[in-house]
Amino acid sequence: MKGPHHIPNTKGKGRPIPKTLKTNKPIRKINGRVIFGFFCVAMNSPHPCDPHAPAFTSFEYLCFSITQTTQPFPHQSDPKYNPLSSLFFPYFFLLWWPYQQTLSIDAKLSEKTMEECKCSEDSCECELQMSRLMKSESVRNLHELIEKECGAVERTACQTAAGRALWKHVIHDPVAEILAGETYLRNLYGKMKKDRLNKAREIAGVMLAVRTLWFDSRLEAALRCFEGESQVVLLGAGMDARVYRLTCLKGCTVFEVDLPKVLELKVALLQEAATTTTQGERQPLTFHAKTLCHVPSDLTKKDWFDSLISSGFVPQHNTVWILEGILYYLHDLNAREVLRLISEKCQGSTILLADFMNECSTNLPHELKSNFHFYSDWPEELLPTLGYSQVKVSQIGDSDANFGLLMDPHNCFNKLREVPRYMNMDADGMPCRRLYLVQAIVDQTTSRS
């Protein structure tokens, strides 16, 4: 019959607790056991000589072995005394103390992580962190004015700003949050949270992030090619804040063209975004451009280019034109006229950066459906007829329009790229809605003043 000290091991066979737990065991065996414990710690493996080993880590077993088997120590006059055994305790404490501190830190981090995960699952508000400025009455009132006095198309500028604010790990926009407003931030964040919980292949707002990064990268590359003074014109600028986040604009004159009311509200929000010091003094936002000019004008009117020139635009200077998220809101004739006017009036080196929707994209099943008008299935064929050359077309997900955000080969953007562009339906009968990112150069042989 097995004694009370028998404990079954992992193989099901009984084995008594080592007698080294008793203090009358020769010290040489104790030392060998402890030394083997050190070896197990180094190898990060369980100690094989004790049935308790499966329940302990190697380090815990070492601690157990030392504290249980090395006391009391034999007196120095004892012939079994080994002077090396007295060195185990300093080594033990040198190893034990950092180990216990690591366990304590890991436990606190795990507890914090669990709380954050619980917070993420229970409430969107708990995880969406907004600055105190967003709660101020003045900012709330300005965004209420945007909702009341701006149309659906103008309010899309706040949606774009919300995308840049919530994708801040790739887009570093210091004022995107205040330009977006709490309503649009929470709406987009709710969609992003739902997509993450559902493990979607693409997260809400990723297309806005990729589009923004594409325009940023192309703008920087274009400015590097220019010599002398450079200009950047943003048509339908909305809540764009590139002058506050792109260092490549240093030395450039930037013109932001949009409706008077939109620019007025934007300026008011940016004034609120100025940081407040402890003394209550206001500090202006730092922008990287040489000069920033707001041009209140309506692109549907024929005098918008004259207003641009009146604001200091020089057609003979090198210019990058950014038409981001604007062309498809214009009617076909109006959009073509804007593109033609740029190519005809500009005499210096001129680069156009724009995004185009195909026909299927203008038939989206939501509130903006009635606001989409202009489209082009083949921008590389359209633009040469309007005075442009060297047209390059990219789609969301291409190598130059990915930025590491669309690596899943099965997401909707990458699957769409596999469908020939002349097809309007994919294999599942779904419409092929495409967004083209286009770069073109004004053909100087056809431009005229």
N, C-alpha and C positions, 0 to 999 in steps of 0.2 A: 504493500500500500504506500502511495506517495505521501510524503510529508507536507506540512502546511506551507513550506517554502517553495514547493514546486509550482512553476508558472509555465503554461504551455507556450512554446515558441511559435514562429510563423509557419513552421512546417508541421505543427500539430504534435510534436514530441515533447514530453515533459523534460525539463532540465532545471536543476536546483539553482537558486540564486548563488552567484559566486561567493565562495567562502572568504574572498579577499575583503568582504565587508566587515569581517571580524578583524580586530586590531592585532591579533596574535599571529598574523600571517607574515612570513619573511618580507622585509622591506624591499629586497631586490625584485620580488614579483610585483610588489606595488608599483615600484618605479617603472618597471617594464610595461605595466598596464597603463600608467599615466602617459608614458612616452608614446605608446601606441595610440592613445587618445589624441595626442597632438598630431600624429600622422593622419588620423581620421579627419581632424579639423581642416588640415591642409588639403586633403583630397575631397572634402565636403561629402563624406560617405558615412553611413551609420556604423557604429562599433559592432563588430560581429560576435563579440565574446560575451554579450550580456543579453538576456531575454527582454530587458527593458529597452534595448536599442531602438526597436521600431517606433517607440513612443517618444524618443528623444532625437534632437538634432545632434550632430557630432559634437558641437561645442557644449551643449547641455550635458551630454554624457561625460565629457571631460571634467566639467565642473562637479558633476555627481561623483565621479571616480576620485577626484582629489579630496573633496570634503569628506568622503566616507572612508577612505582607505589610508590616509596619511596622518591620522591622529589616533592616539597620541604618538608623537615621534619618540623613538628610542633615545635614551640618554647617550651622550657622547662616549661614555665609558662602555656602553653596550657594544659587544663585538659585531652586532648586526647593523650598527649605525652606519649610514651612508651620508656623507656631508652634502652630496648633490641633492638629496631629498629636501633640504631646507630651502633650496632655490625655487622650488615649485610654486610656493605661495606668491612671491613677487610676480612671476610670470603669469600666474593665474589671474591676479588682480589687473595686471596690464591688459590682459585679453578680455576679462569679464566685464570691466567697466564700459569700454567703448561698445561692446556688444549689447549690453543692456540699454545704453543710450540710443543705439540704432533701433532697437526694438521699440523703445518708447516713441521715437520720432515717427517710425513707420506706422505705429498704431494711431498716432494723432493724425497723420496724413490720410490714412485709410478712413478714419472717422469723418474727416472733413470732406473727402471725396464722396462718401456715402451720403452725407448731408446735401452736397451739391447735386448729386444724381437724383435724390428724392425731390429736391427743389425743382429740378428741371422737369421731372415728370408731373409734379403737382401744379405748377404755375408758370405761365410764360412771363408774368411780370417779375417773378423772383429772379429770373436769369437775365432779363433784358436790363442792363445797367445804363442809365442815362444821367447826364450831368444835371446839377441843380439848376443850371440856366434854363433847361427845358421846362422846368416847373414854374418859371417866372411868369407873372401876369402879362408883361409886355410881349414876350415871345408867343404866348398863347393867343393874345389878341391879334398879333400879326398873322398867324396861321389861320385864325378865324376869318380875317379879311381875304386871305388867299382862297379859302373855300367859298366865300360869298361873291367876290368880285372877279375871280378868274374862271375861265371855262375849263372843260375837261382836258383839252389839249395842253393848256398852260399848266394845269396841275400835275401833268405827267413829269414835269421837272422835279417835283418833290419826290415822286416815286423813284426817279433815277438817283437823286441824292440819298434816299433811304438805302438803295442797293449799295452805294459806295460806302455808306456809314456802316452797314452790317457786314460787308466783306472787307473790313478794315485790316485783316491780316495780309491782304494783298494790295489794297488801295489805301494809302495813308493820306486821308483828307481831313484836315483839322476842323473844318466847318461843315462837313456834310450832315452831321447830326442835326444842327440847328436849322439848316436849310431844308431838311426833310420834314421835320415836325413830328410830334409824338404819334399822331394818327397813322401816318404812313410807315413809321418805324415799327409800330406794333402790328400792323397788317402784314407787312413783309416778314417780320420775325415769326409770326404765327404760322405762316406758310413754310418757312424754313424749318421750324421745329417739327411740324407735321411730316415733312419730307424725311427728316432725320429719323424720327421714330418709326416711319414706314420703310426705312432703309432704301429710299429712292435712289436711282442711279444718277439723277441730277437734282441738285438742290435749288430751290427757288432763288432767283436773283443771280444765278451763275452766268447767265447770258449777259446781263448788265455788267457784271464784273469783267468778263472776257472782252466785251465791246470797249469798255473804258480802257483796259490795259492795251488793247490793240491801237486805239487812237493815241494813247500816250507814247507808246513805243514808236509809232510811225511819225509822230510829231517830232520827237527827239532826233530820230534819224534824218528827217528832212532838214531840220535846223542845222545839223552838223554839215550838211552839204552846201549850205549857203555861205557866201562871203559878203561882208559888209552888213549894213543894217537890215534887220529882218522884221517882218510884221506877221501877226497871227490874228485871223478874223474868225470868230465863233458866231455863226449864224444860228439864231434861235438858241442863244446861250443858256437861257433859263437859269437854273441854280448851279451852273457849272462853276467850279472853284479851282481850276487848274493853275491860276496865277498864284494861289496860296500853297500849292503842293509840288509843282514841277520846277526844279532848279534849272532845267534846260531853257526856260524862258528868260533867263538872265540876259539883259541887254536887248530884249525884244519889246516892241510896242504891241499891246494886245487890245483888240477891239471886240467888245461884246455887244451884239446886235439882238435886240428883242423888243417886245411890246413895252411901252412906257410904264404900264402898271406893274409888270413883272419885274423890271429893273428897279423900280421904286421900292417894292417890297423886299427885294433881295438886298438892296443897300441898307434898308432898315434892320434886317436880320443880321447882317454882317456887323453893323454897329453894336448890336446887342452881344454879338459873339466876342467882341473885344474883351480880353481878360481884365478882371478887376483885382488890383493889388490890395494888400492889407490896409493901406491908407485910403482906399476907396477911389483911387485915381484910375482913369481909363487909359489903356495902352492900345495903340492901333495895331491891327493885324498886319503881319509882315507878308508881303507878296514878292515874288521873285522877278516879276517883269520890270522892265525899265519904266514903262508907262501903262496905265490901264485906263481905257476910254470906254464909257458906256454910250451906246448909240441907240436912243429910243426910236424905233422905226418898225413898220409893218412890212413884212416880206411880200405880202399880197399886193402892196402898192408899188408903183413903178419908180418912186422917188427914193427908195431905200439906199441905193448906191450913192446918190447925191448927198444924202445925209451922212453916209460913211465918209465921203471925201471932206465934207464940212467939218467932221470931227478930227481931221488930221491924217486920214488914210492917203498914202502916196502910191498910185498905181504902178509907178516905175520901180518901186522897191520889191525885194524878194518877199514873197508872201506864202504862208500856209493857210489854206481855208479849211475850217472844220465844220462840216455839216453832219452833226451827230444827232440822230433821232429827230430830224426835222423834215426831210424831203417828202416822206410818205404822208405827212399831214397836209401837204399842199396839193392843189388840183393839178392835173397833168400839165396843162399849158403854163400854169404859174411855176411849177417846178422846173420845167424845161427853160423857161425864160430866166430864172435865177441862175441856172447852170451856164446858159449862153452869155448872160451879162458878165459873169466872172471871167470867162475866157476871152471876151471881146475887150473888156476894159483894162485888164491887167497886162502890163508891158514888161515887167521884170520876171525873174524866175518864179513860177507859180506852181504850187502843188495842191491838189484837191484831195481831201480825205472825207469820205462820205459813206453812209450805209444805205443800202437799197433793199426794199422788200420785193419778193416775187409776187405774182398775182394771187396765189393761194393764201399768202400771209395777210392780204388785205381783207380776207373774209373770216376774221377771227370771231368766235362766238362769245363776245362780251361787249361791254358798253362802248369800247373804242371802235367797234366795227364800222360805225357810220362816219368816223373821223379819218379813216384811211382812204386815200384817194390815189396818189401816184404810186406806180410800181414799175419795175423793169425786171424781166426774167433774164435779160442778157445785157448788163451794164457795159460790158466790153464792146458791144456793138452800138449801143446808144451814144455813149460819150464821144466817140470820134466824129459823129455827125454834129456835135455841139462845140467842136473846137478843142478836143483833148486828144492826147496820145499816150502811149506807154501805159495802158490801163491794166492794172493788176487786180484780180478779184479773188477774195478769200471767203471761206465759209466758217462759221463757228465750229471749232473742233479741228481745223486744219493745223498744220505744224506751226504756223505763225499766228494762229488765233486759238491757242489752247492754254498756254501759260501754266501747265500742270494741273489745271482745274477740271479737265475732262478726260481723264486717263482710262476710264472704264470703256472698253470697246463696244459695249452693248447699250450705252446711253443713247437717247434719242438723237442727239446731234451727230454722233459718229455713225449711227445707223443711217441717218439721212444722207450723209456724205457718200454712202455706197450706192445710193439710188441715182441713176443718170439724171442730169439736170433737165433734160427735155421731158421727163415724166412728171406728171402732176399727182400721181397716186403711187404709194409704195405697195409692196406685195400683200399687205394686210388691208388694202383699200383705204388707207388713211391719206389725207391730203399732205403733200410735201410743202410745208411752209418753211421758206428759207430766208435768212438774213445775210445779205452780201456785204462784206467790208471791202471798200474799193479805194484804191489809190490811183490817181491819174495826174498827168502833167499837161499844163496848157501848151498847146502847139503854137509857138511864137510865129509861125508862118501865116497863121490865120487870125491872130489877135490884132486888134487895132484900137486906137484911142477913140 
